[in-house]
Amino acid sequence: MPIYEYVCDDCGAHYERIVMNQKQSITCPKCESGKNTIQLSVFAAHGNGSKANGGSSSSGPISGSGGSCCGGGCGCN
Ligand SMILES: [Zn+2]
């Protein structure tokens, strides 16, 4: 099924529609305007870049294991 991307001529919203036939009426989901400009097919133009960059935030404060100075031995508290 071809998916086309449209840009609304009235409000400029981008939206995609699966076009079954060319006589299908495409309306904007925001302002329901029928005036739009068709963009290139979403298939080949740009794949949905889903980069799996898991932000591993492992920079937390190291808690526990009060071994060295401020664990109570030297009395700096
Ligand atoms: Zn619109």
N, CA, C, O and the ligand as a Tripos MOL2 file, in Angstrom:
@<TRIPOS>MOLECULE
protein
  309   307    78     0     0
PROTEIN
NO_CHARGES

@<TRIPOS>ATOM
      1 N           0.8520   -1.2030    0.0000 N.3       1 MET1
      2 CA          0.0000    0.0000    0.0000 C.3       1 MET1
      3 C           0.8790    1.2420    0.0000 C.2       1 MET1
      4 O           1.7550    1.3940    0.8510 O.2       1 MET1
      5 N           0.6490    2.0900   -0.9210 N.am      2 PRO2
      6 CA          1.4580    3.3170   -0.9590 C.3       2 PRO2
      7 C           1.0330    4.3060    0.1160 C.2       2 PRO2
      8 O          -0.1470    4.6140    0.2830 O.2       2 PRO2
      9 N           2.0100    4.7770    0.8170 N.am      3 ILE3
     10 CA          1.7520    5.8060    1.8210 C.3       3 ILE3
     11 C           2.3390    7.1110    1.3080 C.2       3 ILE3
     12 O           3.5150    7.1840    0.9510 O.2       3 ILE3
     13 N           1.5180    8.1160    1.2780 N.am      4 TYR4
     14 CA          1.9730    9.4170    0.8060 C.3       4 TYR4
     15 C           1.9770   10.3990    1.9560 C.2       4 TYR4
     16 O           1.1820   10.3150    2.8910 O.2       4 TYR4
     17 N           2.8930   11.3210    1.8500 N.am      5 GLU5
     18 CA          2.9870   12.3620    2.8550 C.3       5 GLU5
     19 C           2.4610   13.6540    2.2570 C.2       5 GLU5
     20 O           2.8110   14.0290    1.1380 O.2       5 GLU5
     21 N           1.6380   14.3070    3.0020 N.am      6 TYR6
     22 CA          1.0310   15.5430    2.5260 C.3       6 TYR6
     23 C           1.4020   16.6950    3.4370 C.2       6 TYR6
     24 O           1.6730   16.5220    4.6250 O.2       6 TYR6
     25 N           1.4050   17.8620    2.8460 N.am      7 VAL7
     26 CA          1.5720   19.0850    3.6130 C.3       7 VAL7
     27 C           0.3450   19.9390    3.3760 C.2       7 VAL7
     28 O           0.0060   20.2580    2.2370 O.2       7 VAL7
     29 N          -0.3060   20.3010    4.4400 N.am      8 CYS8
     30 CA         -1.5220   21.0960    4.3110 C.3       8 CYS8
     31 C          -1.1810   22.4850    3.8040 C.2       8 CYS8
     32 O          -0.2550   23.1300    4.2940 O.2       8 CYS8
     33 N          -1.9390   22.9370    2.8180 N.am      9 ASP9
     34 CA         -1.6890   24.2590    2.2670 C.3       9 ASP9
     35 C          -2.2010   25.3640    3.1790 C.2       9 ASP9
     36 O          -1.7940   26.5200    3.0670 O.2       9 ASP9
     37 N          -3.0870   24.9970    4.0700 N.am     10 ASP10
     38 CA         -3.6790   26.0160    4.9210 C.3      10 ASP10
     39 C          -2.9130   26.2010    6.2250 C.2      10 ASP10
     40 O          -2.5520   27.3190    6.5930 O.2      10 ASP10
     41 N          -2.6700   25.0970    6.9160 N.am     11 CYS11
     42 CA         -2.0300   25.2270    8.2260 C.3      11 CYS11
     43 C          -0.6140   24.6860    8.2350 C.2      11 CYS11
     44 O           0.1100   24.8470    9.2180 O.2      11 CYS11
     45 N          -0.2120   24.0420    7.1380 N.am     12 GLY12
     46 CA          1.1660   23.5870    7.0410 C.3      12 GLY12
     47 C           1.4650   22.3200    7.8030 C.2      12 GLY12
     48 O           2.6280   21.9910    8.0310 O.2      12 GLY12
     49 N           0.4310   21.6070    8.2000 N.am     13 ALA13
     50 CA          0.6420   20.3820    8.9630 C.3      13 ALA13
     51 C           1.1030   19.2520    8.0470 C.2      13 ALA13
     52 O           0.6580   19.1420    6.9050 O.2      13 ALA13
     53 N           1.9870   18.4290    8.5560 N.am     14 HIS14
     54 CA          2.4350   17.2610    7.8120 C.3      14 HIS14
     55 C           1.6330   16.0490    8.2780 C.2      14 HIS14
     56 O           1.4430   15.8310    9.4740 O.2      14 HIS14
     57 N           1.1770   15.2840    7.3240 N.am     15 TYR15
     58 CA          0.4530   14.0730    7.7030 C.3      15 TYR15
     59 C           0.5890   13.0610    6.5940 C.2      15 TYR15
     60 O           0.8990   13.4000    5.4510 O.2      15 TYR15
     61 N           0.3530   11.8170    6.9470 N.am     16 GLU16
     62 CA          0.5180   10.7280    5.9980 C.3      16 GLU16
     63 C          -0.8150   10.0310    5.7860 C.2      16 GLU16
     64 O          -1.6360    9.9210    6.6970 O.2      16 GLU16
     65 N          -1.0050    9.5720    4.5790 N.am     17 ARG17
     66 CA         -2.2330    8.8680    4.2710 C.3      17 ARG17
     67 C          -1.9180    7.6440    3.4140 C.2      17 ARG17
     68 O          -1.0840    7.6980    2.5110 O.2      17 ARG17
     69 N          -2.5810    6.5730    3.7060 N.am     18 ILE18
     70 CA         -2.5140    5.4090    2.8370 C.3      18 ILE18
     71 C          -3.5490    5.6030    1.7350 C.2      18 ILE18
     72 O          -4.7490    5.6750    1.9950 O.2      18 ILE18
     73 N          -3.0700    5.6830    0.5250 N.am     19 VAL19
     74 CA         -3.9440    6.0170   -0.5920 C.3      19 VAL19
     75 C          -4.3650    4.7430   -1.3080 C.2      19 VAL19
     76 O          -3.5510    4.0600   -1.9290 O.2      19 VAL19
     77 N          -5.6380    4.4440   -1.2100 N.am     20 MET20
     78 CA         -6.1660    3.2700   -1.8790 C.3      20 MET20
     79 C          -6.4170    3.5580   -3.3600 C.2      20 MET20
     80 O          -6.1000    2.7460   -4.2290 O.2      20 MET20
     81 N          -6.9820    4.7090   -3.6190 N.am     21 ASN21
     82 CA         -7.1900    5.1130   -5.0030 C.3      21 ASN21
     83 C          -6.9910    6.6190   -5.1080 C.2      21 ASN21
     84 O          -7.0350    7.3530   -4.1200 O.2      21 ASN21
     85 N          -6.7750    7.0390   -6.3260 N.am     22 GLN22
     86 CA         -6.4110    8.4350   -6.5350 C.3      22 GLN22
     87 C          -7.5880    9.3810   -6.3050 C.2      22 GLN22
     88 O          -7.4030   10.5860   -6.1390 O.2      22 GLN22
     89 N          -8.7810    8.8310   -6.2970 N.am     23 LYS23
     90 CA         -9.9440    9.6990   -6.1060 C.3      23 LYS23
     91 C         -10.2950    9.8780   -4.6410 C.2      23 LYS23
     92 O         -11.2730   10.5300   -4.2750 O.2      23 LYS23
     93 N          -9.4630    9.2780   -3.8310 N.am     24 GLN24
     94 CA         -9.6960    9.4040   -2.4000 C.3      24 GLN24
     95 C          -9.4950   10.8390   -1.9630 C.2      24 GLN24
     96 O          -8.5410   11.4970   -2.3790 O.2      24 GLN24
     97 N         -10.3850   11.3170   -1.1340 N.am     25 SER25
     98 CA        -10.2770   12.6950   -0.6790 C.3      25 SER25
     99 C          -9.3680   12.7400    0.5400 C.2      25 SER25
    100 O          -9.5910   12.0460    1.5320 O.2      25 SER25
    101 N          -8.3620   13.5550    0.4420 N.am     26 ILE26
    102 CA         -7.4060   13.7010    1.5260 C.3      26 ILE26
    103 C          -7.6820   15.0180    2.2290 C.2      26 ILE26
    104 O          -7.6890   16.0860    1.6170 O.2      26 ILE26
    105 N          -7.9010   14.9160    3.4950 N.am     27 THR27
    106 CA         -8.1560   16.1270    4.2620 C.3      27 THR27
    107 C          -7.1710   16.2210    5.4140 C.2      27 THR27
    108 O          -6.6750   15.2190    5.9280 O.2      27 THR27
    109 N          -6.9150   17.4280    5.7880 N.am     28 CYS28
    110 CA         -5.9720   17.6820    6.8660 C.3      28 CYS28
    111 C          -6.5740   17.2420    8.2030 C.2      28 CYS28
    112 O          -7.7350   17.5400    8.4830 O.2      28 CYS28
    113 N          -5.8070   16.5450    9.0200 N.am     29 PRO29
    114 CA         -6.3220   16.1210   10.3240 C.3      29 PRO29
    115 C          -6.4800   17.2760   11.2960 C.2      29 PRO29
    116 O          -7.1860   17.1540   12.2970 O.2      29 PRO29
    117 N          -5.8440   18.3700   11.0160 N.am     30 LYS30
    118 CA         -5.9310   19.5110   11.9320 C.3      30 LYS30
    119 C          -7.0850   20.4210   11.5700 C.2      30 LYS30
    120 O          -7.9940   20.6520   12.3680 O.2      30 LYS30
    121 N          -7.0310   20.9360   10.3430 N.am     31 CYS31
    122 CA         -8.0200   21.9360    9.9640 C.3      31 CYS31
    123 C          -9.0240   21.3780    8.9560 C.2      31 CYS31
    124 O          -9.9320   22.0810    8.5110 O.2      31 CYS31
    125 N          -8.8450   20.1060    8.6040 N.am     32 GLU32
    126 CA         -9.7620   19.4240    7.6930 C.3      32 GLU32
    127 C          -9.8600   20.1160    6.3450 C.2      32 GLU32
    128 O         -10.8920   20.0690    5.6760 O.2      32 GLU32
    129 N          -8.7960   20.7420    5.9720 N.am     33 SER33
    130 CA         -8.7620   21.3660    4.6590 C.3      33 SER33
    131 C          -8.4410   20.3250    3.5990 C.2      33 SER33
    132 O          -7.6890   19.3810    3.8430 O.2      33 SER33
    133 N          -9.0070   20.5070    2.4490 N.am     34 GLY34
    134 CA         -8.7580   19.5800    1.3600 C.3      34 GLY34
    135 C          -7.6040   19.9960    0.4760 C.2      34 GLY34
    136 O          -7.2130   19.2740   -0.4410 O.2      34 GLY34
    137 N          -7.0690   21.1560    0.7610 N.am     35 LYS35
    138 CA         -5.9660   21.6500   -0.0510 C.3      35 LYS35
    139 C          -4.6570   21.1890    0.5560 C.2      35 LYS35
    140 O          -4.3380   21.5020    1.7030 O.2      35 LYS35
    141 N          -3.9070   20.4410   -0.2320 N.am     36 ASN36
    142 CA         -2.6470   19.9440    0.2860 C.3      36 ASN36
    143 C          -1.6710   19.7520   -0.8560 C.2      36 ASN36
    144 O          -2.0360   19.7670   -2.0320 O.2      36 ASN36
    145 N          -0.4480   19.5750   -0.4810 N.am     37 THR37
    146 CA          0.6060   19.2960   -1.4420 C.3      37 THR37
    147 C           1.1990   17.9410   -1.1110 C.2      37 THR37
    148 O           1.5910   17.6780    0.0250 O.2      37 THR37
    149 N           1.2580   17.0870   -2.1160 N.am     38 ILE38
    150 CA          1.7570   15.7450   -1.8630 C.3      38 ILE38
    151 C           3.2790   15.7580   -1.8720 C.2      38 ILE38
    152 O           3.9150   16.4160   -2.6950 O.2      38 ILE38
    153 N           3.8210   15.0320   -0.9540 N.am     39 GLN39
    154 CA          5.2650   14.9190   -0.8710 C.3      39 GLN39
    155 C           5.6930   13.5910   -1.4750 C.2      39 GLN39
    156 O           4.8760   12.8380   -2.0040 O.2      39 GLN39
    157 N           6.9570   13.3250   -1.3880 N.am     40 LEU40
    158 CA          7.4490   12.0520   -1.8870 C.3      40 LEU40
    159 C           6.9800   10.9160   -0.9930 C.2      40 LEU40
    160 O           6.5600   11.1220    0.1460 O.2      40 LEU40
    161 N           7.0640    9.7330   -1.5340 N.am     41 SER41
    162 CA          6.6580    8.5780   -0.7560 C.3      41 SER41
    163 C           7.5450    8.4220    0.4610 C.2      41 SER41
    164 O           8.7570    8.6330    0.4110 O.2      41 SER41
    165 N           6.9140    8.0520    1.5360 N.am     42 VAL42
    166 CA          7.6580    7.9420    2.7820 C.3      42 VAL42
    167 C           8.5690    6.7210    2.7620 C.2      42 VAL42
    168 O           9.5530    6.6410    3.4960 O.2      42 VAL42
    169 N           8.2130    5.7760    1.9020 N.am     43 PHE43
    170 CA          8.9720    4.5270    1.8800 C.3      43 PHE43
    171 C          10.4350    4.7590    1.5490 C.2      43 PHE43
    172 O          11.3350    4.3990    2.3080 O.2      43 PHE43
    173 N          10.6450    5.3730    0.3900 N.am     44 ALA44
    174 CA         12.0140    5.4640   -0.0990 C.3      44 ALA44
    175 C          12.6900    6.7490    0.3290 C.2      44 ALA44
    176 O          13.9180    6.8310    0.3500 O.2      44 ALA44
    177 N          11.9020    7.7490    0.6690 N.am     45 ALA45
    178 CA         12.4870    9.0490    0.9300 C.3      45 ALA45
    179 C          13.4170    9.0070    2.1330 C.2      45 ALA45
    180 O          14.6240    9.2180    2.0160 O.2      45 ALA45
    181 N          12.8440    8.7360    3.2580 N.am     46 HIS46
    182 CA         13.6750    8.6920    4.4540 C.3      46 HIS46
    183 C          13.0780    7.6820    5.4170 C.2      46 HIS46
    184 O          11.9600    7.8410    5.9090 O.2      46 HIS46
    185 N          13.8460    6.6510    5.6680 N.am     47 GLY47
    186 CA         13.3610    5.6570    6.6140 C.3      47 GLY47
    187 C          13.3000    6.2440    8.0020 C.2      47 GLY47
    188 O          14.1250    7.0750    8.3840 O.2      47 GLY47
    189 N          12.3370    5.8110    8.7320 N.am     48 ASN48
    190 CA         12.1930    6.3230   10.0840 C.3      48 ASN48
    191 C          13.4260    5.9490   10.9130 C.2      48 ASN48
    192 O          13.5860    4.8090   11.3480 O.2      48 ASN48
    193 N          14.2660    6.9190   11.1090 N.am     49 GLY49
    194 CA         15.5160    6.6450   11.7950 C.3      49 GLY49
    195 C          15.2940    6.3350   13.2620 C.2      49 GLY49
    196 O          15.1300    7.2320   14.0890 O.2      49 GLY49
    197 N          15.2930    5.0770   13.5590 N.am     50 SER50
    198 CA         15.1280    4.6790   14.9540 C.3      50 SER50
    199 C          16.4760    4.1970   15.4660 C.2      50 SER50
    200 O          16.7590    3.0010   15.5270 O.2      50 SER50
    201 N          17.2750    5.1500   15.8230 N.am     51 LYS51
    202 CA         18.5970    4.7870   16.3160 C.3      51 LYS51
    203 C          18.4980    4.2560   17.7540 C.2      51 LYS51
    204 O          17.8710    4.8570   18.6260 O.2      51 LYS51
    205 N          19.1190    3.1500   17.9490 N.am     52 ALA52
    206 CA         19.0600    2.5220   19.2690 C.3      52 ALA52
    207 C          20.2050    3.0060   20.1310 C.2      52 ALA52
    208 O          21.0640    2.2420   20.5710 O.2      52 ALA52
    209 N          20.1790    4.2970   20.3520 N.am     53 ASN53
    210 CA         21.2080    4.8500   21.2170 C.3      53 ASN53
    211 C          20.6610    4.9550   22.6360 C.2      53 ASN53
    212 O          20.1570    5.9990   23.0480 O.2      53 ASN53
    213 N          20.7680    3.8810   23.3530 N.am     54 GLY54
    214 CA         20.2520    3.8910   24.7110 C.3      54 GLY54
    215 C          21.1340    4.7260   25.6130 C.2      54 GLY54
    216 O          22.2910    4.3960   25.8750 O.2      54 GLY54
    217 N          20.5580    5.8110   26.0770 N.am     55 GLY55
    218 CA         21.3490    6.6820   26.9310 C.3      55 GLY55
    219 C          21.5540    6.0470   28.2990 C.2      55 GLY55
    220 O          20.7170    6.1780   29.1930 O.2      55 GLY55
    221 N          22.6510    5.3760   28.4430 N.am     56 SER56
    222 CA         22.9090    4.7160   29.7210 C.3      56 SER56
    223 C          23.5000    5.7290   30.6940 C.2      56 SER56
    224 O          24.6770    6.0810   30.6150 O.2      56 SER56
    225 N          22.6800    6.1750   31.5860 N.am     57 SER57
    226 CA         23.1340    7.1640   32.5490 C.3      57 SER57
    227 C          23.6680    6.4420   33.7780 C.2      57 SER57
    228 O          22.9710    6.2610   34.7770 O.2      57 SER57
    229 N          24.8840    6.0530   33.6730 N.am     58 SER58
    230 CA         25.4990    5.3230   34.7860 C.3      58 SER58
    231 C          26.5310    6.2080   35.4690 C.2      58 SER58
    232 O          27.6150    5.7620   35.8450 O.2      58 SER58
    233 N          26.1670    7.4520   35.6140 N.am     59 SER59
    234 CA         27.1040    8.3700   36.2380 C.3      59 SER59
    235 C          26.5600    8.8440   37.5800 C.2      59 SER59
    236 O          26.7720    9.9870   37.9830 O.2      59 SER59
    237 N          25.8800    7.9790   38.2410 N.am     60 GLY60
    238 CA         25.3260    8.3520   39.5300 C.3      60 GLY60
    239 C          26.4050    8.3740   40.6000 C.2      60 GLY60
    240 O          27.5040    7.8530   40.4120 O.2      60 GLY60
    241 N          26.0700    8.9810   41.7140 N.am     61 PRO61
    242 CA         27.0470    9.0150   42.8140 C.3      61 PRO61
    243 C          27.2360    7.6280   43.4300 C.2      61 PRO61
    244 O          26.2780    6.8950   43.6760 O.2      61 PRO61
    245 N          28.4360    7.3160   43.6540 N.am     62 ILE62
    246 CA         28.7310    6.0080   44.2380 C.3      62 ILE62
    247 C          28.4370    6.0640   45.7300 C.2      62 ILE62
    248 O          29.1390    6.6970   46.5190 O.2      62 ILE62
    249 N          27.3780    5.3770   46.0650 N.am     63 SER63
    250 CA         26.9820    5.4180   47.4690 C.3      63 SER63
    251 C          27.3130    4.0860   48.1430 C.2      63 SER63
    252 O          27.5740    3.0780   47.4850 O.2      63 SER63
    253 N          27.2950    4.1160   49.4100 N.am     64 GLY64
    254 CA         27.5940    2.8960   50.1500 C.3      64 GLY64
    255 C          29.0830    2.6190   50.2030 C.2      64 GLY64
    256 O          29.8880    3.3620   49.6420 O.2      64 GLY64
    257 N          29.4160    1.6140   50.8380 N.am     65 SER65
    258 CA         30.8010    1.1750   50.9840 C.3      65 SER65
    259 C          31.6930    2.2930   51.5150 C.2      65 SER65
    260 O          32.7210    2.6180   50.9220 O.2      65 SER65
    261 N          31.2810    2.8790   52.6510 N.am     66 GLY66
    262 CA         32.0920    3.9480   53.2210 C.3      66 GLY66
    263 C          33.3710    3.3740   53.8040 C.2      66 GLY66
    264 O          33.4500    3.0270   54.9830 O.2      66 GLY66
    265 N          34.3370    3.2900   52.9630 N.am     67 GLY67
    266 CA         35.5600    2.6250   53.4040 C.3      67 GLY67
    267 C          36.6790    3.5880   53.7150 C.2      67 GLY67
    268 O          37.3880    3.4360   54.7100 O.2      67 GLY67
    269 N          36.8340    4.5800   52.8590 N.am     68 SER68
    270 CA         38.0450    5.3960   52.9860 C.3      68 SER68
    271 C          37.9160    6.4510   54.0730 C.2      68 SER68
    272 O          37.7600    6.1080   55.2450 O.2      68 SER68
    273 N          37.9770    7.6870   53.7210 N.am     69 CYS69
    274 CA         38.0930    8.7240   54.7430 C.3      69 CYS69
    275 C          36.7960    8.9500   55.5160 C.2      69 CYS69
    276 O          36.7070    8.6370   56.7030 O.2      69 CYS69
    277 N          35.7650    9.5130   54.8090 N.am     70 CYS70
    278 CA         34.5910    9.9760   55.5100 C.3      70 CYS70
    279 C          33.6770    8.8500   55.9560 C.2      70 CYS70
    280 O          32.4810    9.0720   56.1470 O.2      70 CYS70
    281 N          34.1840    7.7020   56.1200 N.am     71 GLY71
    282 CA         33.3640    6.6110   56.6190 C.3      71 GLY71
    283 C          33.2740    6.6340   58.1280 C.2      71 GLY71
    284 O          32.5790    5.8040   58.7140 O.2      71 GLY71
    285 N          33.9310    7.5270   58.7460 N.am     72 GLY72
    286 CA         33.8730    7.6090   60.1980 C.3      72 GLY72
    287 C          35.2270    7.3790   60.8510 C.2      72 GLY72
    288 O          35.3920    7.5900   62.0530 O.2      72 GLY72
    289 N          36.1600    6.9600   60.0780 N.am     73 GLY73
    290 CA         37.4590    6.6260   60.6640 C.3      73 GLY73
    291 C          38.2720    7.8470   61.0400 C.2      73 GLY73
    292 O          38.8430    7.9260   62.1280 O.2      73 GLY73
    293 N          38.3160    8.8170   60.1010 N.am     74 CYS74
    294 CA         39.1660    9.9550   60.3550 C.3      74 CYS74
    295 C          38.4090   11.1190   60.9930 C.2      74 CYS74
    296 O          39.0160   12.1210   61.3690 O.2      74 CYS74
    297 N          37.0720   10.9900   61.1180 N.am     75 GLY75
    298 CA         36.3030   12.0130   61.8040 C.3      75 GLY75
    299 C          36.2940   13.3380   61.0950 C.2      75 GLY75
    300 O          36.4760   14.3710   61.7380 O.2      75 GLY75
    301 N          36.0860   13.3520   59.7730 N.am     76 CYS76
    302 CA         36.0310   14.6200   59.0400 C.3      76 CYS76
    303 C          34.6070   15.1010   58.9330 C.2      76 CYS76
    304 O          34.3550   16.0790   58.2280 O.2      76 CYS76
    305 N          33.7140   14.4990   59.5600 N.am     77 ASN77
    306 CA         32.3160   14.8830   59.4650 C.3      77 ASN77
    307 C          31.9250   15.7180   60.6650 C.2      77 ASN77
    308 O          30.7750   16.1440   60.7720 O.2      77 ASN77
    309 ZN         -4.4350   21.9180    7.7660 Zn       78 ZN78
@<TRIPOS>BOND
     1     1     2 1
     2     2     3 1
     3     3     4 2
     4     3     5 am
     5     5     6 1
     6     6     7 1
     7     7     8 2
     8     7     9 am
     9     9    10 1
    10    10    11 1
    11    11    12 2
    12    11    13 am
    13    13    14 1
    14    14    15 1
    15    15    16 2
    16    15    17 am
    17    17    18 1
    18    18    19 1
    19    19    20 2
    20    19    21 am
    21    21    22 1
    22    22    23 1
    23    23    24 2
    24    23    25 am
    25    25    26 1
    26    26    27 1
    27    27    28 2
    28    27    29 am
    29    29    30 1
    30    30    31 1
    31    31    32 2
    32    31    33 am
    33    33    34 1
    34    34    35 1
    35    35    36 2
    36    35    37 am
    37    37    38 1
    38    38    39 1
    39    39    40 2
    40    39    41 am
    41    41    42 1
    42    42    43 1
    43    43    44 2
    44    43    45 am
    45    45    46 1
    46    46    47 1
    47    47    48 2
    48    47    49 am
    49    49    50 1
    50    50    51 1
    51    51    52 2
    52    51    53 am
    53    53    54 1
    54    54    55 1
    55    55    56 2
    56    55    57 am
    57    57    58 1
    58    58    59 1
    59    59    60 2
    60    59    61 am
    61    61    62 1
    62    62    63 1
    63    63    64 2
    64    63    65 am
    65    65    66 1
    66    66    67 1
    67    67    68 2
    68    67    69 am
    69    69    70 1
    70    70    71 1
    71    71    72 2
    72    71    73 am
    73    73    74 1
    74    74    75 1
    75    75    76 2
    76    75    77 am
    77    77    78 1
    78    78    79 1
    79    79    80 2
    80    79    81 am
    81    81    82 1
    82    82    83 1
    83    83    84 2
    84    83    85 am
    85    85    86 1
    86    86    87 1
    87    87    88 2
    88    87    89 am
    89    89    90 1
    90    90    91 1
    91    91    92 2
    92    91    93 am
    93    93    94 1
    94    94    95 1
    95    95    96 2
    96    95    97 am
    97    97    98 1
    98    98    99 1
    99    99   100 2
   100    99   101 am
   101   101   102 1
   102   102   103 1
   103   103   104 2
   104   103   105 am
   105   105   106 1
   106   106   107 1
   107   107   108 2
   108   107   109 am
   109   109   110 1
   110   110   111 1
   111   111   112 2
   112   111   113 am
   113   113   114 1
   114   114   115 1
   115   115   116 2
   116   115   117 am
   117   117   118 1
   118   118   119 1
   119   119   120 2
   120   119   121 am
   121   121   122 1
   122   122   123 1
   123   123   124 2
   124   123   125 am
   125   125   126 1
   126   126   127 1
   127   127   128 2
   128   127   129 am
   129   129   130 1
   130   130   131 1
   131   131   132 2
   132   131   133 am
   133   133   134 1
   134   134   135 1
   135   135   136 2
   136   135   137 am
   137   137   138 1
   138   138   139 1
   139   139   140 2
   140   139   141 am
   141   141   142 1
   142   142   143 1
   143   143   144 2
   144   143   145 am
   145   145   146 1
   146   146   147 1
   147   147   148 2
   148   147   149 am
   149   149   150 1
   150   150   151 1
   151   151   152 2
   152   151   153 am
   153   153   154 1
   154   154   155 1
   155   155   156 2
   156   155   157 am
   157   157   158 1
   158   158   159 1
   159   159   160 2
   160   159   161 am
   161   161   162 1
   162   162   163 1
   163   163   164 2
   164   163   165 am
   165   165   166 1
   166   166   167 1
   167   167   168 2
   168   167   169 am
   169   169   170 1
   170   170   171 1
   171   171   172 2
   172   171   173 am
   173   173   174 1
   174   174   175 1
   175   175   176 2
   176   175   177 am
   177   177   178 1
   178   178   179 1
   179   179   180 2
   180   179   181 am
   181   181   182 1
   182   182   183 1
   183   183   184 2
   184   183   185 am
   185   185   186 1
   186   186   187 1
   187   187   188 2
   188   187   189 am
   189   189   190 1
   190   190   191 1
   191   191   192 2
   192   191   193 am
   193   193   194 1
   194   194   195 1
   195   195   196 2
   196   195   197 am
   197   197   198 1
   198   198   199 1
   199   199   200 2
   200   199   201 am
   201   201   202 1
   202   202   203 1
   203   203   204 2
   204   203   205 am
   205   205   206 1
   206   206   207 1
   207   207   208 2
   208   207   209 am
   209   209   210 1
   210   210   211 1
   211   211   212 2
   212   211   213 am
   213   213   214 1
   214   214   215 1
   215   215   216 2
   216   215   217 am
   217   217   218 1
   218   218   219 1
   219   219   220 2
   220   219   221 am
   221   221   222 1
   222   222   223 1
   223   223   224 2
   224   223   225 am
   225   225   226 1
   226   226   227 1
   227   227   228 2
   228   227   229 am
   229   229   230 1
   230   230   231 1
   231   231   232 2
   232   231   233 am
   233   233   234 1
   234   234   235 1
   235   235   236 2
   236   235   237 am
   237   237   238 1
   238   238   239 1
   239   239   240 2
   240   239   241 am
   241   241   242 1
   242   242   243 1
   243   243   244 2
   244   243   245 am
   245   245   246 1
   246   246   247 1
   247   247   248 2
   248   247   249 am
   249   249   250 1
   250   250   251 1
   251   251   252 2
   252   251   253 am
   253   253   254 1
   254   254   255 1
   255   255   256 2
   256   255   257 am
   257   257   258 1
   258   258   259 1
   259   259   260 2
   260   259   261 am
   261   261   262 1
   262   262   263 1
   263   263   264 2
   264   263   265 am
   265   265   266 1
   266   266   267 1
   267   267   268 2
   268   267   269 am
   269   269   270 1
   270   270   271 1
   271   271   272 2
   272   271   273 am
   273   273   274 1
   274   274   275 1
   275   275   276 2
   276   275   277 am
   277   277   278 1
   278   278   279 1
   279   279   280 2
   280   279   281 am
   281   281   282 1
   282   282   283 1
   283   283   284 2
   284   283   285 am
   285   285   286 1
   286   286   287 1
   287   287   288 2
   288   287   289 am
   289   289   290 1
   290   290   291 1
   291   291   292 2
   292   291   293 am
   293   293   294 1
   294   294   295 1
   295   295   296 2
   296   295   297 am
   297   297   298 1
   298   298   299 1
   299   299   300 2
   300   299   301 am
   301   301   302 1
   302   302   303 1
   303   303   304 2
   304   303   305 am
   305   305   306 1
   306   306   307 1
   307   307   308 2
@<TRIPOS>SUBSTRUCTURE
     1 MET1         2 RESIDUE 1 A MET
     2 PRO2         6 RESIDUE 1 A PRO
     3 ILE3        10 RESIDUE 1 A ILE
     4 TYR4        14 RESIDUE 1 A TYR
     5 GLU5        18 RESIDUE 1 A GLU
     6 TYR6        22 RESIDUE 1 A TYR
     7 VAL7        26 RESIDUE 1 A VAL
     8 CYS8        30 RESIDUE 1 A CYS
     9 ASP9        34 RESIDUE 1 A ASP
    10 ASP10       38 RESIDUE 1 A ASP
    11 CYS11       42 RESIDUE 1 A CYS
    12 GLY12       46 RESIDUE 1 A GLY
    13 ALA13       50 RESIDUE 1 A ALA
    14 HIS14       54 RESIDUE 1 A HIS
    15 TYR15       58 RESIDUE 1 A TYR
    16 GLU16       62 RESIDUE 1 A GLU
    17 ARG17       66 RESIDUE 1 A ARG
    18 ILE18       70 RESIDUE 1 A ILE
    19 VAL19       74 RESIDUE 1 A VAL
    20 MET20       78 RESIDUE 1 A MET
    21 ASN21       82 RESIDUE 1 A ASN
    22 GLN22       86 RESIDUE 1 A GLN
    23 LYS23       90 RESIDUE 1 A LYS
    24 GLN24       94 RESIDUE 1 A GLN
    25 SER25       98 RESIDUE 1 A SER
    26 ILE26      102 RESIDUE 1 A ILE
    27 THR27      106 RESIDUE 1 A THR
    28 CYS28      110 RESIDUE 1 A CYS
    29 PRO29      114 RESIDUE 1 A PRO
    30 LYS30      118 RESIDUE 1 A LYS
    31 CYS31      122 RESIDUE 1 A CYS
    32 GLU32      126 RESIDUE 1 A GLU
    33 SER33      130 RESIDUE 1 A SER
    34 GLY34      134 RESIDUE 1 A GLY
    35 LYS35      138 RESIDUE 1 A LYS
    36 ASN36      142 RESIDUE 1 A ASN
    37 THR37      146 RESIDUE 1 A THR
    38 ILE38      150 RESIDUE 1 A ILE
    39 GLN39      154 RESIDUE 1 A GLN
    40 LEU40      158 RESIDUE 1 A LEU
    41 SER41      162 RESIDUE 1 A SER
    42 VAL42      166 RESIDUE 1 A VAL
    43 PHE43      170 RESIDUE 1 A PHE
    44 ALA44      174 RESIDUE 1 A ALA
    45 ALA45      178 RESIDUE 1 A ALA
    46 HIS46      182 RESIDUE 1 A HIS
    47 GLY47      186 RESIDUE 1 A GLY
    48 ASN48      190 RESIDUE 1 A ASN
    49 GLY49      194 RESIDUE 1 A GLY
    50 SER50      198 RESIDUE 1 A SER
    51 LYS51      202 RESIDUE 1 A LYS
    52 ALA52      206 RESIDUE 1 A ALA
    53 ASN53      210 RESIDUE 1 A ASN
    54 GLY54      214 RESIDUE 1 A GLY
    55 GLY55      218 RESIDUE 1 A GLY
    56 SER56      222 RESIDUE 1 A SER
    57 SER57      226 RESIDUE 1 A SER
    58 SER58      230 RESIDUE 1 A SER
    59 SER59      234 RESIDUE 1 A SER
    60 GLY60      238 RESIDUE 1 A GLY
    61 PRO61      242 RESIDUE 1 A PRO
    62 ILE62      246 RESIDUE 1 A ILE
    63 SER63      250 RESIDUE 1 A SER
    64 GLY64      254 RESIDUE 1 A GLY
    65 SER65      258 RESIDUE 1 A SER
    66 GLY66      262 RESIDUE 1 A GLY
    67 GLY67      266 RESIDUE 1 A GLY
    68 SER68      270 RESIDUE 1 A SER
    69 CYS69      274 RESIDUE 1 A CYS
    70 CYS70      278 RESIDUE 1 A CYS
    71 GLY71      282 RESIDUE 1 A GLY
    72 GLY72      286 RESIDUE 1 A GLY
    73 GLY73      290 RESIDUE 1 A GLY
    74 CYS74      294 RESIDUE 1 A CYS
    75 GLY75      298 RESIDUE 1 A GLY
    76 CYS76      302 RESIDUE 1 A CYS
    77 ASN77      306 RESIDUE 1 A ASN
    78 ZN78       309 GROUP 0 **** ****
